[in-house]
Amino acid sequence: MRITKTVEEARSDLRELRAGGRSVGLVPTMGALHDGHISLVRAARAHCDEVAVSIFVNPTQFGPNEDFTRYPRTWDADCALLKSEQVDLLFAPSSEEMYPRGSSTFIEVADMSDRLDGASRPGHFRGVATVVAKLFQIIEPDKAFFGQKDAAQVAVLRKMVRDLNFNLELVVCPIVREPDGLALSSRNRYLSTEERKQALVLSRALRHVEEESERGITDSSRLIRSAGEVLAQEPSVRIDYCRIVDPDTLEDLADTSSGALAAVAAFVGSTRIIDNLLLPPAETR
């Protein structure tokens, strides 16, 4: 596995990897890798000739009171894991490399950037869109792989790719869960044993929405109310949002007949976690 820390080195190595027209898949990460990330790496391997992974804890997507300084960083373990998956290139730049002195250009996907997580974390999606656009410019992947767990991020990036005519395919892979239903996240390691048990209420609420939907209920307000009843079973979990939206625009939907995204975010202790579920069109349920 080649490890590069500068844009120039990455581009030089990628020219060699692309020799003979070989395709490149990119998996952008912030490190602290888990099985969810590895599912993306394996999807990239299945679809592309060469696999590039980035590890960069992006400062511009964290708010002033968020966890940038304590975000988990597990460099040695991450490298060992990526080597075991036979990743071809690891791009791990510094903040100074990604944002050279005097940088003042940002990308903002208007309207969508203040929905769901964007409403709770002002400026978050501006930072995400900017760093991902920079990675696309540096790596120039044929395909880029993201997880469905970050559904709002996926919607914002899909629109950015369309609007800015990026010549790549954005591939979205299913959520990976623990056997008890908890969606994998690097932030899960912040949770105490008791908090981890409490966090399961998010996936329970979404399963309840799914069951209600399969029984033919398409009224979003009724589904949200049902989810809220489940979430209330853990009064120490502070709900940020529980919404049913269009998965492409993130706008609220009154009815799920044409398909929808049920999404929830909550604070368990001091840790903010998210989860979601795609509801198929009514005729396919």
C-alpha positions, 0 to 999 in steps of 0.5 A: 500500500502506497501512503502519500501525504501531499497532493503532488505525491498522490497525483504522481502515484495515481498516474502510475496506478491508472496506467493502461486505463485502470479504474480507480475507486475512492473511499473518503474517510476521517479514519477511526475505521470500522466494518462500515468503512471496510464494506466501502473498501470491499465495494470499491475493490469489486467495482474498480481496478485500484482502490484509494482511501483517504484519511483526513479529519476535516476541520471545516465540517466541525462547529466551534463546540464540536468534537474536532480535537477529540475525534478518534484518531487511530492511525496505526490500526487504520493502516494495518486494516487497510493493508489487510484489505490490499488497498492500493493508495492511502492519501493522508494529508495534513490540514495545511496540505488540504487548506493552504495558507490563504485558502478562502474558497468553499462550496455550498449546496444551496438550500439542501445544506441547512436541512437535517444535519445541516440545520443542527450543525450550521456550516457542516455541509459546506465543509463536507462539500468543499473537502469532498470536491477537493478530494475528487479533484486530487484523486480523480476517481471513476467511482466514489463510495459512501455509506447510506448511514450518512444519508443527508451527506449523500444527498448533498454530495449527489447534487454537488456532483450533478451541479458541478459536472464531476466525471464520476459515479457516486456509489452508496452502500448499505448501512452496516449494523451490529447484531443488535441493530446499532449502526456502526459509527466511529463515534460509537466508541464515545458511548459508555456501556449504558449509553450504548444500550440507550442508543439502540432506541434509534434503530428500534424506532426506525424498525417500528416505522418500517413495520408500520409502513409495511402494514400500509401506513403512508401518512408521515405524521403518523409514522413520525408519531409512532417513532416518537413513542418508541424514542420516548422509551429512553427519556435520557436520549435527547432527540435532535430530529426525527423526520421523513423526507425526500431522500434526494432533496431532504424536504419533508414529505407528508406521504411516503407512497412514492418512497421516503427517507426516515431519519433520526439524530439524537444525543446519547450522553454527549455523543450525537449519533444518527440513523436512517431507513429508506422506505420503498414506494408503496407498491413494492412493500 
